[in-house]
Amino acid sequence: NTADGTIKVGDGFFVKATNENPSFSYNAASKATRGEKANSLNVIATSNAGNDNVVINFAGKSEGFNKLQNFNDAIATVYVAEDGKNYGIYNCDADVQEVELNFNANKMGNYTISIEPNGKFETVTLVDRFTGVETNMLLEDYNFTAMSEENPNRFIVKLAVSDQQSAVSDN
């Protein structure tokens, strides 16, 4: 961001209005630092059609950001569902040890799930409920085949966080 508060090309942020007549103002000097201090996971689902992602923040339970529809219908969708809402950015407490991860394949195909951790995680394990396969996501990606008619509640992310007092990434 520049001193005059404009947003540079390629940069941006999401705003979620929850009131019927919302107003918005932006002060570049008061940028939030939540994402820089909290542990988070960027979960990416990839196929030959493209990729989709969901960000899971471990900084305290609060309203997340709804999952946006992909412009390309061939891309699979990955998200966290809770209380009838699908989230593209999901916020949960720092001590959460398990998150249900939903996956919708819009067509039969081969897919890869990868996870980019931000913070100090001892373990990040992806559990495929359909196959029973458990994958250490800190070491490798998970490759699988899916069809469009499958139940979206296919995965669970299990994790353990190290040094919860100091969750700032070393990067």
C-alpha positions as CSV (number, residue, x, y, z in Angstrom):
1,N,0.0,0.0,0.0
2,T,1.2,3.5,-0.7
3,A,1.1,6.5,1.6
4,D,-2.0,7.8,0.0
5,G,-3.9,4.5,0.8
6,T,-4.2,3.2,-2.7
7,I,-3.9,-0.5,-3.4
8,K,-1.3,-1.4,-5.9
9,V,-2.1,-3.6,-8.9
10,G,-1.9,-7.3,-7.9
11,D,-2.5,-6.5,-4.2
12,G,-5.8,-6.5,-2.4
13,F,-7.9,-7.7,0.5
14,F,-11.4,-9.1,1.1
15,V,-14.2,-7.2,2.8
16,K,-17.2,-9.0,4.1
17,A,-20.2,-6.8,4.8
18,T,-22.6,-8.3,7.4
19,N,-25.1,-5.4,7.8
20,E,-27.8,-4.4,5.4
21,N,-26.4,-0.9,4.9
22,P,-22.6,-1.3,5.5
23,S,-20.0,1.4,5.3
24,F,-16.3,1.0,4.8
25,S,-13.2,3.1,5.3
26,Y,-9.6,2.1,5.0
27,N,-6.7,3.4,6.9
28,A,-3.4,2.1,5.6
29,A,-1.7,2.9,8.9
30,S,-4.0,0.5,10.8
31,K,-3.4,-2.7,8.9
32,A,-4.2,-5.9,10.8
33,T,-1.4,-8.3,11.5
34,R,-3.5,-11.4,12.4
35,G,-2.1,-13.5,9.5
36,E,1.5,-12.7,10.4
37,K,1.3,-13.9,14.0
38,A,-1.2,-16.8,13.8
39,N,-0.5,-20.3,12.7
40,S,-2.3,-21.0,9.5
41,L,-2.6,-23.7,6.8
42,N,-3.1,-23.0,3.1
43,V,-4.7,-26.2,1.7
44,I,-4.5,-26.4,-2.1
45,A,-6.4,-28.8,-4.3
46,T,-4.9,-29.2,-7.8
47,S,-5.9,-31.0,-11.0
48,N,-5.0,-30.5,-14.7
49,A,-7.9,-27.9,-14.8
50,G,-6.3,-25.7,-12.2
51,N,-6.3,-25.3,-8.4
52,D,-8.4,-24.0,-5.5
53,N,-7.6,-23.4,-1.9
54,V,-8.9,-22.8,1.6
55,V,-6.9,-21.0,4.4
56,I,-7.4,-22.2,7.9
57,N,-6.3,-19.7,10.6
58,F,-5.6,-20.8,14.2
59,A,-6.0,-17.4,15.9
60,G,-9.3,-17.6,17.6
61,K,-12.8,-18.5,16.6
62,S,-14.4,-15.8,14.6
63,E,-16.5,-15.5,11.4
64,G,-14.5,-16.5,8.4
65,F,-14.9,-15.6,4.7
66,N,-17.4,-17.5,2.6
67,K,-16.1,-19.7,-0.2
68,L,-16.3,-18.0,-3.5
69,Q,-17.4,-19.9,-6.6
70,N,-14.7,-20.7,-9.2
71,F,-15.1,-19.1,-12.6
72,N,-13.9,-22.4,-14.1
73,D,-16.5,-25.2,-13.4
74,A,-13.8,-27.9,-14.1
75,I,-11.8,-26.9,-11.0
76,A,-12.5,-28.9,-7.8
77,T,-13.5,-27.0,-4.7
78,V,-11.8,-27.4,-1.3
79,Y,-13.4,-25.6,1.8
80,V,-14.3,-25.9,5.4
81,A,-18.1,-26.3,6.2
82,E,-19.6,-25.3,9.5
83,D,-23.2,-24.5,10.5
84,G,-24.4,-24.6,7.0
85,K,-21.8,-22.2,5.6
86,N,-18.8,-23.0,3.3
87,Y,-15.7,-21.1,4.1
88,G,-12.7,-20.2,1.9
89,I,-11.1,-18.6,4.9
90,Y,-11.8,-20.4,8.2
91,N,-10.9,-19.2,11.6
92,C,-10.6,-21.5,14.6
93,D,-9.0,-21.6,18.1
94,A,-5.3,-22.1,18.4
95,D,-5.7,-25.4,20.2
96,V,-7.9,-27.1,17.6
97,Q,-6.4,-30.5,16.7
98,E,-8.7,-31.6,13.9
99,V,-10.5,-29.8,11.1
100,E,-12.9,-31.4,8.6
101,L,-11.9,-30.6,5.1
102,N,-14.5,-30.8,2.3
103,F,-13.7,-31.5,-1.3
104,N,-16.0,-31.4,-4.4
105,A,-14.7,-32.8,-7.6
106,N,-16.7,-31.3,-10.4
107,K,-15.6,-34.1,-12.7
108,M,-13.9,-37.4,-12.4
109,G,-10.2,-37.0,-12.4
110,N,-6.8,-37.2,-10.6
111,Y,-6.2,-34.6,-7.9
112,T,-3.5,-33.5,-5.5
113,I,-3.8,-31.9,-2.1
114,S,-0.9,-30.0,-0.8
115,I,-0.6,-27.9,2.4
116,E,1.5,-24.9,2.9
117,P,2.0,-24.4,6.7
118,N,2.6,-20.9,8.2
119,G,3.8,-21.3,11.8
120,K,5.2,-24.1,13.9
121,F,3.4,-27.4,13.4
122,E,4.8,-30.7,14.8
123,T,2.5,-32.7,12.6
124,V,0.0,-32.0,9.8
125,T,-1.7,-35.3,8.8
126,L,-4.4,-35.5,6.0
127,V,-6.7,-38.4,6.6
128,D,-8.7,-39.7,3.5
129,R,-11.9,-41.1,5.0
130,F,-12.7,-43.1,1.8
131,T,-9.4,-44.9,1.5
132,G,-8.1,-44.7,5.1
133,V,-4.8,-43.4,3.9
134,E,-3.0,-41.0,6.3
135,T,-0.4,-38.7,4.7
136,N,2.2,-36.6,6.5
137,M,1.6,-33.3,4.7
138,L,4.8,-31.7,6.0
139,L,6.7,-34.3,3.9
140,E,4.6,-35.0,0.8
141,D,1.5,-34.1,-1.1
142,Y,-1.5,-36.5,-1.4
143,N,-2.6,-37.8,-4.8
144,F,-6.0,-39.4,-5.3
145,T,-8.8,-40.0,-7.8
146,A,-12.3,-38.6,-7.2
147,M,-15.6,-38.5,-8.9
148,S,-18.2,-35.7,-8.9
149,E,-20.9,-37.6,-7.1
150,E,-18.8,-38.4,-4.0
151,N,-19.6,-37.2,-0.5
152,P,-17.7,-33.9,0.1
153,N,-16.8,-34.8,3.7
154,R,-13.8,-36.8,2.5
155,F,-10.9,-35.5,4.5
156,I,-9.8,-34.6,8.0
157,V,-6.7,-32.5,8.8
158,K,-5.1,-33.6,12.1
159,L,-2.4,-31.5,13.6
160,A,-0.2,-30.7,16.5
161,V,1.3,-27.3,17.1
162,S,4.7,-26.8,18.7
163,D,5.6,-23.9,20.9
164,Q,2.1,-22.4,20.9
165,Q,3.3,-19.3,22.7
166,S,5.5,-18.3,19.8
167,A,3.5,-19.0,16.7
168,V,5.3,-16.6,14.4
169,S,6.7,-18.3,11.3
170,D,10.5,-18.5,11.0
171,N,10.2,-17.4,7.3
